[in-house]
Structures are given as structure tokens and as C-alpha cells.
Amino acid sequence: MLRSRTKLIELGKRQLCRSMCKSSELTLVEVDDKTGIATLTMNKPPVNSCNLEFLRALKSAMKEIESNKCSGIILTSSNDKVFSSGLDLNELRQPNPERLATFWKELQEMWVTLYLSNVPTAAAINGHALAVGCVMAAACEYRVMLPDFTIGIHATKFGYVVPPFIVNTYLSVLPHPVVERALLQGKIFSTQEALQINLIDEVVNSKDEALCKCADFIGSFEQTNPVARALTKRQLRAPFAKQLLEDPETELRESLEYINTPLFQESLDQYLLQLKKKNKK
Ligand SMILES: CCCCCCCC/C=C\CC(=O)SCCNC(=O)CCNC(=O)[C@H](O)C(C)(C)COP(=O)(O)OP(=O)(O)OC[C@H]1O[C@@H](n2cnc3c(N)ncnc32)[C@H](O)[C@@H]1OP(=O)(O)O
């Protein structure tokens, strides 16, 4: 605790970044010179599905934003219909064992980086946010969403047992009975339904408005001490991340075992077929 506090104070002494604009193919980071807020735009066509390289790019963008002492992160998408379609299902289908293990570790690390980020995090959900797309939004501290899209974790519908840290992401935002029903049904919520259950904080009519609301949210911490804020956030969130932080190997092993079962592979094949068929109609 003392070590991490010292590290944070050292970070606090560094200059607030005034302008940084770094693009990779998969992510785009723009920092507002006045506010120090970084907008991290997911940019993996066609639907921001998370493969190994994309998870890596997201994690490294977030770490870089934090190390540049920005005042907060807004997560959004360059696609105006899809925030993220979740994990790239091709990574899970008949996987190469080594790549699958690396992929899953990246997933764990990306989640920890976002969920326990030292800086305020907000999601401008400008399109569908499915499965891990929803998890990323729910891992942020604030969510604003455009109308007529969908959000939720429907893993049970395609034969995926939801790992504890994903359950915990939902539990950070929603009451237990709501989480239980939503996960067991594999419920996908409309924007309006998501607002009613408080999965999102607000509905807005444009991406610009969403970005402004997120910036206002991050600005609301201007008067707080960033070190005290970050440590308090960590205290509140650590119990939900404890299992994964203390024993990532067990979660990794259990996930890999499950992904490799014939039961999971068969239901994944069927699900991917449905997804492709939809486009041929
Ligand atoms: C952060 C730590 C998390 C740890 C987690 C484990 C938790 C377990 C829970 C979930 C795991 C997942 O995330 S699995 C991913 C589940 N995602 C989906 O089921 C989304 C499926 N996609 C859609 O419903 C739609 O694509 C869409 C609504 C997102 C967009 O619709 P649209 O019509 O705009 O686009 P298309 O359907 O035509 O898609 C274009 C193209 O992309 C392919 N596609 C879409 N999603 C995926 C995906 N997730 N993985 C791989 N490929 C995907 C789709 O088949 C189309 O391909 P073709 O052009 O070749 O037909």
C-alpha cells in the first residue's frame, strides 16, 4: 500500500501533460490541451472485436495515458454503430494453445488496467456494446449512451460460463438480483432499458454530446486530490479484482480448459454460423 502510494505521489509531481496525440492503427488517443482529458478511440474495423493485438493496443494506450498524467480517460469508438462487439470469437475457435493463453492473459491485464485505472474513466457508448464491449463500458466509472443501441453480456446464450471478474464488473454497477437475472438470461438491454436499471448513467443524442458529458464527469473531480481519489477508488474496487490479481493463473487455466471443451466449441461454431448467415440474408 505504502509503495503504491509513494509511486502515485511521484506521478503526481510530474507535469500534467499538455498535449499528446498518439495514433496506432487500432487506437487513437487525443488529449485536450486545456483539460488534460484523453479520448481513447477504439478503431478496429469492422466492429471493434477484441483480438490479441487489439487488447494489447488498448492496454498500452491506457497505460501511456496514465503515465502521461492525463486527468481522465474517455473510451469511445470510431464506428458510429458499434462501440465494441466484444471478444473476437475467432480467437476462441479451434485455438492455437499458445496464442489462446497469451490472448487470455492480455484480456485479464486489459481489464485490470481499465478497472483499476488511477484516473477517472468514462465511456461514451456511441453504438452497440456487447459482451466484453459491455464489460469495458461497465468497468468505467461513468457511462453515457446514444439511443437505439444495445448493451449487455449475453455469454450464456452462446455457451460461455461468465468468469468471476466479469460478474464482479456487473456487480460494481448493478444490484445482485439484477446481475443474476441479466447474466443467467444472457440479457441484452436497449439503451432505454439500460438507463432504467442504471447500467448507464445518461442517454444523449449525439457522440459530441456524449463526449461533453464524459468530460463534465471527469471535470467533476477537479477539486479532489488525485492521489486520494485514486487510492480511494482502488480501495473500493480492489475486493472485486482480488481474485484475479491474486491468482490470475487459476482463472486462466479454468477459462482455457472450458474454451477447449467440445461443448463450447460446438456452440461457438453454431453461433458464428448464425452471425455469418445474418449477413447473407
Ligand atoms: C475485459 C475482460 C473480459 C473477460 C471476459 C470473458 C467474458 C465472457 C463474455 C463474453 C466474451 C465475448 O465478448 S464473446 C463476443 C460476443 N460478441 C457478440 O456476440 C457480438 C456479435 N456481433 C453482433 O451482434 C454484430 O456484429 C453487431 C451488433 C456488433 C454489429 O452488427 P453489424 O450488422 O453492424 O455488423 P456485422 O454483424 O455485419 O459484423 C461485421 C463482421 O464482423 C463479424 N463479427 C461481429 N462480431 C464479431 C465478434 N465478436 N467476433 C468475430 N467476428 C465478429 C461479423 O461476423 C461480420 O463478419 P463478415 O463481414 O465476415 O460476415
PDBQT file of the ligand as one rigid body, heavy atoms in Angstrom, charges set to zero:
ROOT
HETATM    1  C1  LIG A 301     -12.430  -7.366 -20.359  1.00  0.00    +0.000 C 
HETATM    2  C2  LIG A 301     -12.274  -8.769 -19.879  1.00  0.00    +0.000 C 
HETATM    3  C3  LIG A 301     -13.333  -9.697 -20.233  1.00  0.00    +0.000 C 
HETATM    4  C4  LIG A 301     -13.187 -11.155 -19.938  1.00  0.00    +0.000 C 
HETATM    5  C5  LIG A 301     -14.239 -11.926 -20.394  1.00  0.00    +0.000 C 
HETATM    6  C6  LIG A 301     -14.874 -13.089 -20.594  1.00  0.00    +0.000 C 
HETATM    7  C7  LIG A 301     -16.307 -12.809 -20.562  1.00  0.00    +0.000 C 
HETATM    8  C8  LIG A 301     -17.039 -13.680 -21.374  1.00  0.00    +0.000 C 
HETATM    9  C9  LIG A 301     -18.088 -12.949 -22.053  1.00  0.00    +0.000 C 
HETATM   10  C10 LIG A 301     -18.057 -12.616 -23.309  1.00  0.00    +0.000 C 
HETATM   11  C11 LIG A 301     -16.974 -12.937 -24.237  1.00  0.00    +0.000 C 
HETATM   12  C12 LIG A 301     -17.187 -12.126 -25.518  1.00  0.00    +0.000 C 
HETATM   13  O1  LIG A 301     -17.043 -10.949 -25.560  1.00  0.00    +0.000 OA
HETATM   14  S1  LIG A 301     -17.579 -13.045 -26.870  1.00  0.00    +0.000 SA
HETATM   15  C13 LIG A 301     -18.107 -11.866 -28.081  1.00  0.00    +0.000 C 
HETATM   16  C14 LIG A 301     -19.588 -11.841 -28.182  1.00  0.00    +0.000 C 
HETATM   17  N1  LIG A 301     -19.984 -10.840 -29.134  1.00  0.00    +0.000 N 
HETATM   18  C15 LIG A 301     -21.025 -10.982 -29.928  1.00  0.00    +0.000 C 
HETATM   19  O2  LIG A 301     -21.730 -11.962 -29.866  1.00  0.00    +0.000 OA
HETATM   20  C16 LIG A 301     -21.292  -9.878 -30.914  1.00  0.00    +0.000 C 
HETATM   21  C17 LIG A 301     -21.686 -10.443 -32.239  1.00  0.00    +0.000 C 
HETATM   22  N2  LIG A 301     -21.846  -9.375 -33.224  1.00  0.00    +0.000 N 
HETATM   23  C18 LIG A 301     -23.006  -8.750 -33.444  1.00  0.00    +0.000 C 
HETATM   24  O3  LIG A 301     -24.010  -8.999 -32.835  1.00  0.00    +0.000 OA
HETATM   25  C19 LIG A 301     -22.976  -7.724 -34.536  1.00  0.00    +0.000 C 
HETATM   26  O4  LIG A 301     -21.821  -7.911 -35.301  1.00  0.00    +0.000 OA
HETATM   27  C20 LIG A 301     -23.020  -6.265 -34.030  1.00  0.00    +0.000 C 
HETATM   28  C21 LIG A 301     -24.396  -5.941 -33.437  1.00  0.00    +0.000 C 
HETATM   29  C22 LIG A 301     -21.922  -5.984 -33.023  1.00  0.00    +0.000 C 
HETATM   30  C23 LIG A 301     -22.767  -5.312 -35.247  1.00  0.00    +0.000 C 
HETATM   31  O5  LIG A 301     -23.688  -5.593 -36.261  1.00  0.00    +0.000 OA
HETATM   32  P1  LIG A 301     -23.404  -5.093 -37.743  1.00  0.00    +0.000 P 
HETATM   33  O6  LIG A 301     -24.572  -5.514 -38.557  1.00  0.00    +0.000 OA
HETATM   34  O7  LIG A 301     -23.017  -3.668 -37.736  1.00  0.00    +0.000 OA
HETATM   35  O8  LIG A 301     -22.078  -5.878 -38.165  1.00  0.00    +0.000 OA
HETATM   36  P2  LIG A 301     -21.973  -7.400 -38.665  1.00  0.00    +0.000 P 
HETATM   37  O9  LIG A 301     -22.779  -8.293 -37.836  1.00  0.00    +0.000 OA
HETATM   38  O10 LIG A 301     -22.213  -7.436 -40.141  1.00  0.00    +0.000 OA
HETATM   39  O11 LIG A 301     -20.428  -7.715 -38.349  1.00  0.00    +0.000 OA
HETATM   40  C24 LIG A 301     -19.399  -7.358 -39.267  1.00  0.00    +0.000 C 
HETATM   41  C25 LIG A 301     -18.440  -8.529 -39.382  1.00  0.00    +0.000 C 
HETATM   42  O12 LIG A 301     -17.827  -8.729 -38.116  1.00  0.00    +0.000 OA
HETATM   43  C26 LIG A 301     -18.042 -10.071 -37.663  1.00  0.00    +0.000 C 
HETATM   44  N3  LIG A 301     -18.159 -10.046 -36.202  1.00  0.00    +0.000 N 
HETATM   45  C27 LIG A 301     -19.018  -9.357 -35.466  1.00  0.00    +0.000 A 
HETATM   46  N4  LIG A 301     -18.784  -9.532 -34.160  1.00  0.00    +0.000 NA
HETATM   47  C28 LIG A 301     -17.747 -10.383 -34.080  1.00  0.00    +0.000 A 
HETATM   48  C29 LIG A 301     -17.037 -10.940 -32.982  1.00  0.00    +0.000 A 
HETATM   49  N5  LIG A 301     -17.352 -10.663 -31.696  1.00  0.00    +0.000 N 
HETATM   50  N6  LIG A 301     -16.023 -11.747 -33.247  1.00  0.00    +0.000 NA
HETATM   51  C30 LIG A 301     -15.671 -12.045 -34.519  1.00  0.00    +0.000 A 
HETATM   52  N7  LIG A 301     -16.306 -11.536 -35.615  1.00  0.00    +0.000 NA
HETATM   53  C31 LIG A 301     -17.337 -10.709 -35.380  1.00  0.00    +0.000 A 
HETATM   54  C32 LIG A 301     -19.343 -10.482 -38.360  1.00  0.00    +0.000 C 
HETATM   55  O13 LIG A 301     -19.438 -11.888 -38.427  1.00  0.00    +0.000 OA
HETATM   56  C33 LIG A 301     -19.156  -9.844 -39.716  1.00  0.00    +0.000 C 
HETATM   57  O14 LIG A 301     -18.262 -10.648 -40.457  1.00  0.00    +0.000 OA
HETATM   58  P3  LIG A 301     -18.456 -10.864 -42.028  1.00  0.00    +0.000 P 
HETATM   59  O15 LIG A 301     -18.400  -9.486 -42.634  1.00  0.00    +0.000 OA
HETATM   60  O16 LIG A 301     -17.329 -11.746 -42.426  1.00  0.00    +0.000 OA
HETATM   61  O17 LIG A 301     -19.795 -11.517 -42.214  1.00  0.00    +0.000 OA
ENDROOT
TORSDOF 0
